[in-house]
Amino acid sequence: MGSLKSERLRAAREKAGYASAADAARAFGWTESAYRHHENGTRGFGADVAKKYARAFKTKPGWLLGLENVDGAPPSPSPSGKDRLVVNGSVEAGAWRPSQYWDDERTFVIEGMPSPVPNARRFGLVVVGRSMDEFYEPDTVLDCVSIFDTSIEPKTGDHVIVEAIRADGLRELTVKEYREEEGRYWLVPRSTRQGFEPVEYPGPDAEHAGESEIRVIAFVMTAYPPRTLDLLRRMGMIKPN
């Protein structure tokens, strides 16, 4: 009843030097029965749990999940991808928005922008809405890197792209400020307007027992407000993809 994920989890555990599932569970303080279910393939696991196992076994969560692009964002084109930001979608600041990436006609590229994290997948998203307008006015472009290609977890104050996977399979995105308070995790709006509420986040190591999942998929590294984008267009640095 195994799966690709369970087979890779077992291989990672063995490569890390743990002779059995019980040894690994004891070493990291995991519930042995839950870990055995994951390794045997009798219960699936999602991206956040994959990150926990990847940190423990020193591998990549995307490899454990058997996915090329676990965060759904296409990588920047090669060979010039390190010096260009591909803007291929939008993200709601205020509510959840279906995470559908743009077609080629809407996608554009900002040239001459080296990646802040050269080995991480990178993508640009246009801000829609005002729940983060203390930092990002509407139509700002966010320069994002995949959290799955880094070795760190978010901490209080980070701005993150969050994906919700609903029971019916719908994927939705939002941008929020990450915050930890007394062992609880929150995705917090930073707006000049009333009506936006924090969303509780189950945490980076949570196991999603229900049919829906919320996960942080990317860090916001920098942002280009509309006035900067206008200058870049006039300089010829923004082009169709």
Residue frames as a rotation matrix with the C-alpha (Angstrom) as fourth column:
MET 1
0.568 0.823 0.000 0.00
0.823 -0.568 0.000 0.00
0.000 0.000 -1.000 0.00
GLY 2
-0.173 -0.757 -0.630 3.05
0.634 -0.575 0.517 2.18
-0.754 -0.310 0.580 -0.35
SER 3
0.915 0.372 0.157 3.32
0.372 -0.622 -0.689 5.31
-0.159 0.689 -0.707 -2.45
LEU 4
0.299 -0.833 0.466 6.10
0.530 -0.261 -0.807 7.36
0.794 0.488 0.363 -3.96
LYS 5
0.330 -0.146 0.933 5.99
-0.584 -0.808 0.080 9.67
0.742 -0.571 -0.352 -0.94
SER 6
0.877 0.028 0.480 6.21
-0.436 0.465 0.771 6.82
-0.201 -0.885 0.420 1.56
GLU 7
0.759 -0.638 0.131 9.02
0.642 0.702 -0.309 5.15
0.105 0.318 0.942 -0.39
ARG 8
0.165 -0.712 0.682 11.01
0.228 -0.645 -0.729 8.38
0.960 0.275 0.056 -0.49
LEU 9
0.553 0.080 0.829 10.37
-0.718 -0.459 0.523 9.02
0.423 -0.885 -0.196 3.20
ARG 10
0.954 -0.214 0.211 11.71
0.066 0.834 0.547 5.56
-0.293 -0.508 0.810 4.06
ALA 11
0.496 -0.807 0.319 14.75
0.742 0.203 -0.639 6.10
0.451 0.554 0.700 1.81
ALA 12
0.243 -0.381 0.892 15.48
-0.236 -0.915 -0.327 9.47
0.941 -0.131 -0.312 3.41
ARG 13
0.788 0.097 0.608 15.22
-0.615 0.065 0.786 8.01
0.037 -0.993 0.111 6.90
GLU 14
0.860 -0.486 0.158 17.59
0.459 0.870 0.179 5.15
-0.224 -0.081 0.971 6.05
LYS 15
0.333 -0.760 0.558 20.07
0.571 -0.309 -0.761 7.48
0.750 0.572 0.331 4.34
ALA 16
0.372 -0.134 0.919 20.03
-0.536 -0.839 0.095 9.70
0.758 -0.527 -0.384 7.44
GLY 17
-0.596 -0.780 -0.190 21.19
-0.360 0.471 -0.806 6.70
0.718 -0.412 -0.561 9.50
TYR 18
-0.315 0.569 0.759 18.04
-0.897 0.083 -0.434 5.68
-0.310 -0.818 0.485 11.37
ALA 19
-0.971 -0.237 0.001 17.61
-0.226 0.927 0.300 1.92
-0.072 0.291 -0.954 11.25
SER 20
-0.552 0.834 -0.021 13.88
0.827 0.550 0.115 1.90
0.107 0.046 -0.993 11.89
ALA 21
-0.034 0.670 0.741 10.82
0.252 -0.712 0.656 4.13
0.967 0.209 -0.145 11.95
ALA 22
0.792 0.331 -0.513 10.79
0.541 0.010 0.841 3.79
0.283 -0.944 -0.171 15.74
ASP 23
-0.104 -0.920 -0.377 14.39
0.963 -0.188 0.193 5.05
-0.248 -0.343 0.906 15.98
ALA 24
-0.678 -0.135 0.723 13.56
0.481 -0.825 0.296 8.14
0.557 0.548 0.624 13.94
ALA 25
0.338 0.897 0.286 10.36
0.242 -0.377 0.894 8.87
0.909 -0.233 -0.344 15.86
ARG 26
0.653 -0.155 -0.741 12.18
0.756 0.078 0.650 8.64
-0.043 -0.985 0.169 19.21
ALA 27
-0.378 -0.926 0.015 15.06
0.922 -0.375 0.094 10.81
-0.082 0.049 0.995 17.99
PHE 28
-0.830 0.042 0.557 12.79
0.205 -0.905 0.373 13.68
0.519 0.424 0.742 16.93
GLY 29
-0.873 0.484 -0.061 9.96
-0.047 -0.209 -0.977 13.31
-0.486 -0.850 0.205 19.44
TRP 30
-0.559 0.697 -0.449 7.34
-0.733 -0.161 0.661 12.32
0.389 0.699 0.601 16.85
THR 31
0.208 0.701 0.682 4.34
-0.769 0.548 -0.329 10.13
-0.605 -0.456 0.653 17.51
GLU 32
-0.707 -0.646 0.289 5.58
-0.351 0.675 0.649 6.73
-0.614 0.358 -0.703 16.35
SER 33
-0.189 0.697 0.692 2.23
0.588 0.644 -0.488 5.49
-0.786 0.314 -0.532 15.05
ALA 34
0.736 0.463 -0.494 1.69
-0.049 -0.691 -0.721 8.63
-0.675 0.555 -0.486 12.96
TYR 35
-0.034 -0.831 -0.556 5.17
-0.858 -0.261 0.442 8.43
-0.513 0.492 -0.704 11.49
ARG 36
-0.691 -0.202 0.694 4.70
0.027 0.952 0.304 4.71
-0.723 0.229 -0.652 10.68
HIS 37
0.359 0.890 0.281 1.48
0.471 0.087 -0.878 5.52
-0.806 0.447 -0.388 8.83
HIS 38
0.674 -0.142 -0.724 3.34
-0.538 -0.767 -0.350 8.05
-0.506 0.626 -0.594 6.71
GLU 39
-0.369 -0.917 -0.151 6.25
-0.813 0.239 0.531 5.75
-0.451 0.319 -0.834 5.98
ASN 40
-0.642 0.184 0.744 4.00
0.231 0.972 -0.042 2.77
-0.731 0.145 -0.667 5.22
GLY 41
-0.964 0.263 -0.042 1.75
-0.141 -0.372 0.918 4.82
0.226 0.890 0.395 2.95
THR 42
-0.453 0.845 -0.284 -1.42
0.864 0.494 0.092 4.07
0.218 -0.204 -0.954 4.95
ARG 43
0.593 0.588 -0.550 -1.88
0.651 -0.752 -0.102 7.79
-0.474 -0.298 -0.829 5.60
GLY 44
0.315 -0.457 0.832 -0.80
0.753 -0.413 -0.512 10.65
0.578 0.788 0.214 3.38
PHE 45
0.132 -0.290 -0.948 1.03
0.733 -0.615 0.290 13.80
-0.667 -0.733 0.131 4.42
GLY 46
0.871 0.318 0.375 1.18
0.486 -0.665 -0.567 17.30
0.069 0.676 -0.734 3.04
ALA 47
0.413 -0.750 0.517 3.74
0.247 -0.454 -0.856 20.00
0.877 0.481 -0.002 2.45
ASP 48
0.442 -0.247 0.862 4.13
-0.758 -0.617 0.212 21.21
0.479 -0.748 -0.460 6.03
VAL 49
0.815 -0.148 0.561 4.78
-0.278 0.749 0.601 17.71
-0.509 -0.646 0.569 7.38
ALA 50
0.775 -0.563 0.286 7.14
0.583 0.463 -0.667 17.07
0.243 0.684 0.687 4.46
LYS 51
0.396 -0.645 0.653 9.15
-0.296 -0.763 -0.574 20.13
0.869 0.034 -0.493 5.54
LYS 52
0.606 -0.138 0.783 9.40
-0.783 0.070 0.618 18.72
-0.140 -0.988 -0.065 9.07
TYR 53
0.827 -0.287 0.483 10.72
0.246 0.958 0.148 15.38
-0.505 -0.004 0.863 7.78
ALA 54
0.704 -0.580 0.410 13.01
0.416 -0.131 -0.900 17.10
0.576 0.804 0.149 5.29
ARG 55
0.459 -0.544 0.702 14.65
-0.711 -0.699 -0.077 19.15
0.533 -0.464 -0.708 8.05
ALA 56
0.641 -0.166 0.749 15.16
-0.571 0.549 0.610 16.03
-0.513 -0.819 0.257 10.14
PHE 57
0.604 -0.336 0.723 16.57
0.448 0.893 0.041 13.88
-0.659 0.298 0.690 7.34
LYS 58
-0.141 -0.726 -0.673 18.42
-0.190 -0.648 0.738 16.70
-0.972 0.232 -0.047 5.55
THR 59
-0.636 0.038 0.770 16.64
0.738 0.321 0.594 16.46
-0.225 0.946 -0.232 2.24
LYS 60
-0.947 0.316 -0.052 14.20
-0.315 -0.890 0.330 18.63
0.058 0.329 0.943 0.28
PRO 61
-0.412 0.865 0.287 10.45
-0.195 0.224 -0.955 18.58
-0.890 -0.449 0.077 1.00
GLY 62
0.229 0.496 -0.837 9.67
-0.918 -0.175 -0.355 18.75
-0.323 0.850 0.415 -2.72
TRP 63
-0.549 -0.482 -0.683 11.61
-0.675 0.737 0.023 15.54
0.492 0.474 -0.731 -3.28
LEU 64
-0.927 0.246 0.283 9.72
-0.053 0.661 -0.748 13.79
-0.371 -0.709 -0.600 -0.46
LEU 65
-0.057 0.985 -0.160 6.43
-0.344 -0.170 -0.923 14.88
-0.937 0.003 0.349 -2.02
GLY 66
-0.324 -0.133 0.937 7.48
0.669 0.668 0.326 13.65
-0.669 0.732 -0.127 -5.45
LEU 67
0.750 0.656 0.080 6.67
0.555 -0.560 -0.615 17.01
-0.358 0.506 -0.785 -7.03
GLU 68
-0.110 -0.764 0.636 8.67
0.931 -0.303 -0.202 19.14
0.347 0.570 0.745 -9.43
ASN 69
-0.692 -0.023 0.721 6.93
-0.020 -0.999 -0.050 22.41
0.721 -0.049 0.691 -8.45
VAL 70
-0.554 0.476 -0.683 5.35
0.806 0.511 -0.298 21.83
0.207 -0.716 -0.667 -5.06
ASP 71
-0.567 0.340 -0.750 4.25
0.316 -0.751 -0.579 25.42
-0.761 -0.566 0.318 -4.68
GLY 72
0.345 0.812 0.471 2.52
0.743 0.070 -0.665 25.53
-0.573 0.579 -0.579 -8.06
ALA 73
0.696 -0.115 -0.709 4.67
-0.308 -0.939 -0.150 28.36
-0.649 0.323 -0.689 -9.35
PRO 74
0.881 -0.400 0.252 6.58
0.437 0.484 -0.758 27.79
0.182 0.778 0.601 -12.56
PRO 75
0.196 -0.883 -0.426 10.32
0.695 -0.181 0.696 28.35
-0.692 -0.433 0.578 -12.25
SER 76
0.461 -0.128 -0.878 11.94
-0.438 -0.893 -0.100 31.32
-0.772 0.431 -0.468 -13.95
PRO 77
0.998 -0.053 0.030 13.01
0.052 0.483 -0.874 30.51
0.032 0.874 0.485 -17.51
SER 78
0.228 -0.973 0.033 16.65
0.244 0.090 0.966 29.63
-0.943 -0.212 0.258 -18.18
PRO 79
0.002 -0.799 -0.601 19.32
0.894 0.272 -0.357 30.63
0.449 -0.537 0.715 -18.92
SER 80
-0.575 -0.298 0.762 18.55
0.136 -0.953 -0.270 34.28
0.807 -0.051 0.588 -18.14
GLY 81
0.372 0.884 -0.284 16.18
0.429 0.108 0.897 33.51
0.823 -0.455 -0.339 -15.26
LYS 82
-0.046 -0.443 -0.895 18.63
0.999 -0.021 -0.041 34.70
-0.001 -0.896 0.444 -12.62
ASP 83
-0.874 -0.364 -0.323 18.40
0.365 -0.929 0.061 38.28
-0.323 -0.065 0.944 -13.87
ARG 84
-0.701 0.707 0.095 14.69
-0.363 -0.468 0.806 38.55
0.614 0.530 0.585 -14.65
LEU 85
-0.796 0.548 0.259 11.50
-0.135 0.255 -0.957 38.39
-0.590 -0.797 -0.129 -12.63
VAL 86
-0.809 0.587 -0.035 8.59
0.159 0.276 0.948 36.65
0.566 0.761 -0.316 -14.35
VAL 87
-0.748 0.648 0.145 5.28
-0.485 -0.384 -0.786 38.15
-0.453 -0.658 0.601 -13.17
ASN 88
-0.851 0.303 -0.430 2.72
-0.174 0.610 0.773 35.46
0.496 0.733 -0.466 -13.88
GLY 89
-0.184 0.845 -0.501 -0.18
0.757 0.447 0.477 35.87
0.627 -0.292 -0.722 -11.48
SER 90
-0.220 0.192 0.956 -1.91
-0.434 -0.897 0.080 37.92
0.874 -0.397 0.281 -8.81
VAL 91
-0.578 0.013 -0.816 -2.49
0.665 0.587 -0.462 37.56
0.473 -0.810 -0.348 -5.08
GLU 92
0.384 0.830 0.404 -5.32
0.293 -0.524 0.799 38.94
0.875 -0.189 -0.445 -2.97
ALA 93
-0.868 -0.477 -0.138 -4.51
0.303 -0.289 -0.908 41.20
0.393 -0.830 0.395 -0.04
GLY 94
-0.600 0.713 0.363 -7.78
-0.797 -0.570 -0.197 41.11
0.066 -0.408 0.911 1.85
ALA 95
0.499 0.744 0.444 -9.39
-0.700 0.648 -0.300 37.80
-0.511 -0.161 0.844 1.02
TRP 96
-0.249 -0.522 0.816 -8.56
0.125 0.818 0.561 34.45
-0.960 0.242 -0.139 -0.51
ARG 97
0.290 0.254 -0.923 -8.25
-0.842 -0.391 -0.372 34.49
-0.455 0.885 0.100 -4.29
PRO 98
0.914 0.049 0.403 -8.18
0.105 0.930 -0.351 31.45
-0.392 0.363 0.845 -6.63
SER 99
0.126 -0.978 -0.165 -4.52
-0.329 -0.199 0.923 30.72
-0.936 -0.062 -0.347 -7.39
GLN 100
0.694 0.125 0.709 -4.69
0.599 0.446 -0.665 30.65
-0.399 0.886 0.235 -11.16
TYR 101
-0.290 -0.877 -0.383 -1.57
0.328 -0.467 0.821 31.75
-0.899 0.113 0.423 -12.95
TRP 102
0.280 0.423 -0.862 -1.91
-0.510 -0.695 -0.506 34.05
-0.813 0.582 0.021 -15.93
ASP 103
0.732 -0.076 0.677 -1.73
0.580 0.591 -0.561 32.99
-0.357 0.803 0.476 -19.53
ASP 104
-0.193 -0.949 0.249 1.14
0.949 -0.116 0.294 34.14
-0.251 0.293 0.923 -21.74
GLU 105
0.049 0.257 0.965 -0.72
0.664 -0.730 0.160 37.22
0.746 0.633 -0.206 -22.95
ARG 106
0.882 0.350 0.315 -0.89
0.004 -0.675 0.738 38.72
0.471 -0.650 -0.597 -19.45
THR 107
0.652 -0.692 -0.310 2.51
0.670 0.334 0.663 37.54
-0.355 -0.640 0.681 -18.16
PHE 108
0.825 -0.477 0.303 5.34
-0.165 -0.717 -0.677 40.06
0.540 0.509 -0.670 -18.24
VAL 109
0.417 -0.807 -0.418 9.01
0.876 0.480 -0.053 40.14
0.243 -0.344 0.907 -17.28
ILE 110
0.953 -0.304 -0.017 11.07
-0.281 -0.900 0.332 42.68
-0.116 -0.311 -0.943 -15.34
GLU 111
0.649 -0.759 -0.061 14.58
0.450 0.447 -0.773 42.49
0.613 0.474 0.632 -16.78
GLY 112
-0.125 -0.874 0.470 17.84
-0.021 -0.471 -0.882 43.20
0.992 -0.120 0.041 -14.98
MET 113
0.368 0.313 0.876 16.63
-0.870 -0.217 0.443 42.08
0.329 -0.924 0.193 -11.55
PRO 114
-0.532 -0.630 -0.566 19.02
-0.384 0.775 -0.502 39.45
0.755 -0.050 -0.654 -10.13
SER 115
0.458 0.723 -0.517 17.37
0.126 0.523 0.843 36.90
0.880 -0.452 0.148 -7.87
PRO 116
0.277 -0.345 0.897 17.94
-0.881 -0.464 0.094 37.55
0.384 -0.816 -0.432 -4.15
VAL 117
0.145 -0.216 0.965 18.14
-0.542 0.799 0.261 33.76
-0.828 -0.561 -0.001 -3.63
PRO 118
-0.319 -0.338 -0.886 19.83
-0.933 -0.053 0.356 32.37
-0.167 0.940 -0.299 -6.76
ASN 119
-0.953 -0.152 -0.262 19.00
-0.214 0.950 0.229 28.68
0.214 0.274 -0.938 -6.26
ALA 120
-0.588 0.806 0.063 15.35
0.256 0.259 -0.931 29.14
-0.767 -0.531 -0.359 -5.27
ARG 121
-0.361 0.595 0.718 12.35
0.903 0.031 0.429 29.21
0.233 0.803 -0.548 -7.56
ARG 122
-0.765 -0.007 -0.644 11.24
0.226 -0.939 -0.258 32.78
-0.603 -0.343 0.720 -8.04
PHE 123
-0.358 0.690 0.629 8.05
0.867 -0.004 0.498 34.39
0.346 0.724 -0.597 -9.32
GLY 124
-0.998 0.051 0.026 6.25
-0.056 -0.960 -0.273 37.71
0.011 -0.274 0.962 -9.29
LEU 125
-0.295 0.952 -0.083 2.66
0.950 0.302 0.083 38.35
0.104 -0.054 -0.993 -8.18
VAL 126
-0.663 0.176 0.727 0.55
0.026 -0.966 0.258 41.49
0.748 0.190 0.636 -8.57
VAL 127
-0.894 0.309 -0.325 -1.24
0.354 0.041 -0.934 42.65
-0.275 -0.950 -0.146 -5.41
VAL 128
-0.387 0.868 0.310 -5.03
0.101 -0.294 0.950 42.96
0.916 0.399 0.026 -5.54
GLY 129
0.581 0.686 -0.437 -6.89
0.534 0.083 0.841 44.43
0.614 -0.723 -0.318 -2.53
ARG 130
0.213 -0.380 0.900 -5.90
-0.330 -0.895 -0.300 46.46
0.920 -0.234 -0.316 0.52
SER 131
0.960 0.220 -0.176 -5.35
0.088 0.357 0.930 44.22
0.267 -0.908 0.323 3.56
MET 132
0.306 -0.918 -0.251 -1.57
0.897 0.189 0.400 44.82
-0.320 -0.348 0.881 3.31
ASP 133
0.583 -0.017 0.812 -1.66
0.585 -0.686 -0.434 48.43
0.564 0.728 -0.390 2.12
GLU 134
0.882 -0.440 -0.168 0.58
-0.120 -0.554 0.824 49.63
-0.456 -0.706 -0.542 4.96
PHE 135
-0.117 -0.968 0.220 3.30
-0.029 0.225 0.974 48.05
-0.993 0.108 -0.054 2.81
TYR 136
-0.869 -0.200 0.452 1.82
0.375 0.327 0.867 47.20
-0.322 0.923 -0.209 -0.60
GLU 137
-0.278 0.793 -0.542 -0.67
-0.598 -0.585 -0.549 49.36
-0.752 0.172 0.636 -2.46
PRO 138
0.569 0.540 0.621 -2.80
0.158 0.669 -0.727 47.67
-0.807 0.512 0.295 -5.15
ASP 139
0.984 -0.176 -0.023 -0.90
-0.021 0.010 -1.000 46.82
0.176 0.984 0.006 -8.37
THR 140
0.247 -0.931 0.267 2.41
-0.922 -0.141 0.360 46.43
-0.297 -0.335 -0.894 -6.52
VAL 141
0.563 -0.180 -0.807 4.53
-0.334 0.843 -0.421 43.53
0.756 0.506 0.415 -7.80
LEU 142
0.659 -0.331 0.675 5.84
-0.630 0.246 0.736 41.17
-0.410 -0.911 -0.046 -5.11
ASP 143
0.064 -0.743 -0.666 9.16
-0.731 0.419 -0.538 39.42
0.679 0.521 -0.517 -5.77
CYS 144
0.627 0.360 0.691 8.72
-0.750 0.519 0.410 35.98
-0.211 -0.776 0.595 -4.16
VAL 145
-0.444 -0.711 -0.545 10.88
-0.745 0.631 -0.216 32.91
0.498 0.310 -0.810 -3.62
SER 146
0.406 0.632 -0.660 9.63
-0.241 0.771 0.590 29.42
0.881 -0.080 0.466 -2.86
ILE 147
0.382 -0.219 0.898 9.91
-0.923 -0.048 0.381 28.44
-0.041 -0.975 -0.220 0.80
PHE 148
0.940 0.051 0.337 10.50
-0.069 0.997 0.041 24.87
-0.334 -0.062 0.941 -0.33
ASP 149
0.607 -0.777 0.168 13.86
0.477 0.187 -0.859 25.86
0.636 0.601 0.484 -1.82
THR 150
0.082 -0.574 0.815 15.14
-0.638 -0.658 -0.399 27.46
0.766 -0.487 -0.421 1.38
SER 151
-0.388 -0.309 -0.868 16.34
0.399 0.793 -0.461 25.96
0.831 -0.525 -0.184 4.63
ILE 152
-1.000 0.008 0.016 14.34
-0.017 -0.510 -0.860 28.24
0.001 -0.860 0.510 6.94
GLU 153
-0.206 0.972 -0.111 10.83
0.964 0.221 0.145 28.54
0.166 -0.077 -0.983 8.33
PRO 154
0.052 0.274 0.960 8.94
0.210 -0.943 0.258 31.84
0.976 0.188 -0.107 8.61
LYS 155
-0.511 -0.148 -0.847 9.26
0.859 -0.054 -0.509 33.88
0.030 -0.987 0.155 11.78
THR 156
0.373 0.740 -0.560 7.36
0.770 -0.583 -0.258 36.85
-0.518 -0.335 -0.787 13.23
GLY 157
0.142 -0.221 -0.965 7.43
-0.195 -0.962 0.191 39.81
-0.970 0.161 -0.180 10.88
ASP 158
-0.857 -0.439 0.269 8.02
0.141 0.303 0.943 37.90
-0.495 0.846 -0.197 7.64
HIS 159
0.017 0.839 -0.545 5.68
-0.803 -0.313 -0.507 38.62
-0.595 0.446 0.668 4.76
VAL 160
-0.782 -0.273 0.561 4.54
-0.076 0.934 0.349 35.40
-0.619 0.230 -0.751 3.17
ILE 161
-0.361 0.679 -0.640 2.41
-0.856 0.031 0.516 34.01
0.370 0.734 0.570 0.36
VAL 162
-0.655 0.246 0.714 -0.10
-0.405 0.684 -0.607 31.54
-0.638 -0.687 -0.348 1.77
GLU 163
-0.628 0.463 -0.625 -2.05
-0.533 0.330 0.779 28.89
0.567 0.823 0.040 -0.10
ALA 164
-0.312 0.627 0.714 -5.30
-0.655 0.402 -0.640 27.34
-0.688 -0.667 0.286 1.09
ILE 165
-0.864 0.104 -0.492 -6.28
-0.311 0.659 0.685 24.01
0.395 0.745 -0.537 -0.45
ARG 166
-0.238 0.885 0.400 -10.02
-0.958 -0.146 -0.246 23.54
-0.160 -0.442 0.883 0.01
ALA 167
-0.229 0.225 0.947 -11.88
-0.254 0.926 -0.281 20.25
-0.940 -0.305 -0.155 0.31
ASP 168
0.769 0.599 0.223 -13.09
0.077 0.260 -0.963 20.54
-0.634 0.758 0.153 -3.28
GLY 169
0.235 -0.790 0.567 -9.53
0.928 0.355 0.110 20.97
-0.288 0.500 0.817 -4.55
LEU 170
0.793 0.074 0.605 -9.75
0.328 -0.888 -0.322 24.75
0.514 0.454 -0.728 -5.09
ARG 171
-0.084 -0.885 -0.458 -6.44
0.996 -0.085 -0.020 26.48
-0.021 -0.458 0.889 -4.38
GLU 172
0.818 0.394 0.419 -6.48
0.385 -0.916 0.109 30.05
0.427 0.072 -0.901 -3.14
LEU 173
-0.236 -0.970 -0.064 -3.74
0.833 -0.168 -0.527 32.56
0.500 -0.177 0.848 -2.35
THR 174
0.927 0.337 0.166 -3.29
0.241 -0.873 0.424 35.51
0.288 -0.353 -0.890 -0.05
VAL 175
-0.188 -0.971 0.145 -0.38
0.385 -0.209 -0.899 37.62
0.904 -0.113 0.413 1.25
LYS 176
0.880 0.469 0.077 -0.05
0.075 -0.297 0.952 38.29
0.469 -0.832 -0.296 4.97
GLU 177
-0.064 -0.862 0.503 2.41
-0.768 -0.279 -0.577 39.04
0.637 -0.423 -0.644 7.76
TYR 178
0.203 0.033 -0.979 3.46
0.288 0.953 0.092 35.97
0.936 -0.300 0.184 9.74
ARG 179
-0.124 -0.220 0.967 3.31
-0.797 -0.559 -0.230 36.15
0.592 -0.799 -0.106 13.53
GLU 180
-0.107 0.054 -0.993 3.89
0.438 0.899 0.002 33.73
0.892 -0.435 -0.120 16.42
GLU 181
-0.276 0.095 0.956 2.43
-0.736 -0.661 -0.147 34.51
0.619 -0.744 0.252 19.85
GLU 182
-0.230 0.139 0.963 2.51
-0.892 0.365 -0.265 32.16
-0.388 -0.921 0.040 22.85
GLY 183
-0.713 -0.205 0.671 2.80
-0.072 0.973 0.220 29.04
-0.698 0.109 -0.708 20.73
ARG 184
0.343 0.838 0.424 0.08
0.546 0.189 -0.816 30.03
-0.764 0.511 -0.393 18.27
TYR 185
-0.748 -0.630 0.208 0.64
0.477 -0.293 0.829 31.15
-0.461 0.719 0.520 14.70
TRP 186
0.323 0.873 -0.364 -1.20
0.371 -0.471 -0.800 33.91
-0.870 0.124 -0.477 12.85
LEU 187
-0.499 -0.307 0.810 -1.42
0.863 -0.254 0.436 35.36
0.072 0.917 0.392 9.36
VAL 188
-0.044 0.398 -0.916 -2.00
0.666 -0.672 -0.324 39.04
-0.745 -0.624 -0.236 10.00
PRO 189
0.424 0.209 0.881 -3.30
0.820 -0.502 -0.276 41.80
0.385 0.840 -0.384 7.69
ARG 190
-0.396 -0.540 -0.743 -1.53
0.717 -0.687 0.117 45.16
-0.573 -0.486 0.659 7.85
SER 191
-0.175 0.503 0.847 -4.10
0.871 -0.322 0.371 47.58
0.459 0.802 -0.382 6.51
THR 192
-0.993 -0.071 0.091 -4.96
0.036 -0.940 -0.339 51.25
0.109 -0.333 0.937 6.91
ARG 193
-0.321 0.947 0.005 -8.61
-0.702 -0.242 0.670 50.21
0.635 0.212 0.742 6.74
GLN 194
-0.392 0.302 0.869 -10.93
-0.769 0.411 -0.489 48.35
-0.505 -0.860 0.071 9.09
GLY 195
0.541 0.830 -0.136 -12.52
-0.800 0.458 -0.387 44.96
-0.259 0.318 0.912 8.47
PHE 196
0.281 -0.519 -0.807 -9.55
-0.466 0.662 -0.587 42.66
0.839 0.541 -0.056 7.91
GLU 197
0.768 0.109 0.631 -9.09
-0.628 0.320 0.710 39.89
-0.125 -0.941 0.314 10.48
PRO 198
-0.385 -0.921 0.061 -6.07
-0.910 0.390 0.140 37.69
-0.153 -0.001 -0.988 11.29
VAL 199
0.628 0.460 -0.628 -6.22
-0.568 0.822 0.035 34.05
0.532 0.335 0.778 10.21
GLU 200
0.376 -0.517 0.769 -4.88
-0.693 0.394 0.604 31.39
-0.615 -0.760 -0.210 12.57
TYR 201
0.249 -0.457 -0.854 -2.27
-0.777 0.432 -0.458 29.16
0.578 0.777 -0.248 10.96
PRO 202
0.961 0.247 -0.127 -1.83
-0.130 0.805 0.580 25.60
0.245 -0.540 0.805 12.25
GLY 203
0.514 -0.835 0.195 1.95
-0.528 -0.129 0.839 25.95
-0.676 -0.535 -0.507 12.27
PRO 204
0.050 -0.594 -0.803 4.88
-0.997 0.014 -0.073 24.74
0.055 0.805 -0.591 10.16
ASP 205
-0.887 -0.448 -0.108 4.83
-0.438 0.893 -0.108 21.20
0.145 -0.048 -0.988 11.57
ALA 206
-0.223 0.884 0.410 1.09
-0.726 0.130 -0.675 20.68
-0.650 -0.448 0.613 11.81
GLU 207
-0.959 0.100 0.264 -0.51
0.230 0.818 0.526 17.55
-0.164 0.566 -0.808 10.47
HIS 208
-0.612 0.760 -0.216 -3.69
-0.790 -0.593 0.155 18.37
-0.010 0.265 0.964 8.58
ALA 209
-0.829 0.310 0.466 -6.27
0.090 0.895 -0.436 15.87
-0.552 -0.320 -0.770 9.76
GLY 210
0.153 0.973 -0.174 -9.17
-0.030 -0.171 -0.985 17.43
-0.988 0.156 0.003 7.86
GLU 211
0.365 0.103 0.926 -9.86
0.845 0.382 -0.375 17.82
-0.392 0.918 0.053 4.20
SER 212
0.900 -0.096 0.425 -8.45
0.145 -0.854 -0.500 21.35
0.411 0.512 -0.754 3.91
GLU 213
0.245 -0.908 -0.339 -4.91
0.951 0.156 0.267 22.63
-0.190 -0.388 0.902 4.33
ILE 214
0.991 -0.108 0.076 -3.28
-0.092 -0.978 -0.188 26.04
0.095 0.180 -0.979 4.77
ARG 215
0.436 -0.900 -0.007 0.42
0.823 0.396 0.408 26.31
-0.365 -0.184 0.913 4.01
VAL 216
0.542 -0.425 -0.725 3.03
-0.366 -0.896 0.251 29.00
-0.756 0.129 -0.642 3.53
ILE 217
0.763 -0.198 0.616 4.50
0.576 0.642 -0.506 28.57
-0.295 0.741 0.604 0.06
ALA 218
0.152 -0.722 0.675 6.78
0.762 -0.349 -0.545 31.59
0.629 0.598 0.497 -0.43
PHE 219
-0.056 -0.266 -0.962 8.57
0.760 -0.637 0.131 34.51
-0.647 -0.724 0.238 1.16
VAL 220
0.891 0.214 0.399 8.07
0.411 -0.752 -0.515 38.04
0.190 0.624 -0.758 -0.15
MET 221
0.054 -0.983 -0.177 11.63
0.993 0.034 0.115 39.27
-0.107 -0.182 0.978 -0.71
THR 222
-0.825 -0.240 -0.512 10.97
0.209 -0.971 0.119 42.74
-0.526 -0.009 0.851 -2.10
ALA 223
0.187 0.956 0.226 8.24
0.789 -0.010 -0.615 44.76
-0.585 0.293 -0.756 -3.82
TYR 224
-0.885 -0.384 0.264 7.92
0.461 -0.645 0.609 47.14
-0.064 0.661 0.748 -6.75
PRO 225
-0.181 0.864 -0.470 5.14
0.339 -0.394 -0.854 49.75
-0.923 -0.314 -0.222 -6.27
PRO 226
0.591 0.532 0.606 3.25
0.721 -0.011 -0.693 51.14
-0.362 0.847 -0.390 -9.29
ARG 227
0.882 -0.273 -0.383 5.42
-0.346 -0.929 -0.135 54.28
-0.319 0.251 -0.914 -9.50
THR 228
-0.140 -0.967 0.211 8.57
-0.517 0.253 0.817 52.12
-0.844 0.005 -0.536 -9.73
LEU 229
-0.085 0.188 0.978 6.94
0.607 0.789 -0.099 49.86
-0.790 0.585 -0.181 -12.32
ASP 230
0.901 0.434 0.015 6.09
0.297 -0.590 -0.751 52.93
-0.317 0.681 -0.660 -14.40
LEU 231
0.448 -0.822 -0.350 9.74
-0.735 -0.562 0.379 54.03
-0.509 0.088 -0.856 -14.33
LEU 232
-0.361 -0.610 0.705 10.90
-0.126 0.781 0.611 50.53
-0.924 0.132 -0.359 -15.30
ARG 233
0.392 0.564 0.727 8.47
0.696 0.335 -0.635 50.46
-0.602 0.754 -0.261 -18.23
ARG 234
0.964 -0.014 -0.265 9.74
-0.149 -0.856 -0.496 53.82
-0.220 0.517 -0.827 -19.46
MET 235
0.089 -0.996 -0.004 13.29
-0.802 -0.074 0.593 52.49
-0.591 -0.049 -0.805 -19.20
GLY 236
0.233 0.073 -0.970 12.36
-0.849 0.501 -0.166 49.49
0.474 0.862 0.179 -21.34
MET 237
-0.764 -0.609 0.212 12.95
-0.623 0.613 -0.486 46.99
0.166 -0.503 -0.848 -18.50
ILE 238
-0.305 0.733 0.609 9.41
-0.246 0.557 -0.793 45.57
-0.920 -0.392 0.011 -18.48
LYS 239
-0.641 0.000 -0.768 8.54
-0.766 0.072 0.639 43.40
0.055 0.997 -0.046 -21.45
PRO 240
0.602 0.793 -0.089 6.01
-0.794 0.607 0.036 40.75
0.082 0.049 0.995 -22.47
ASN 241
0.162 -0.541 0.825 7.23
-0.448 0.705 0.550 37.26
-0.879 -0.459 -0.128 -21.59
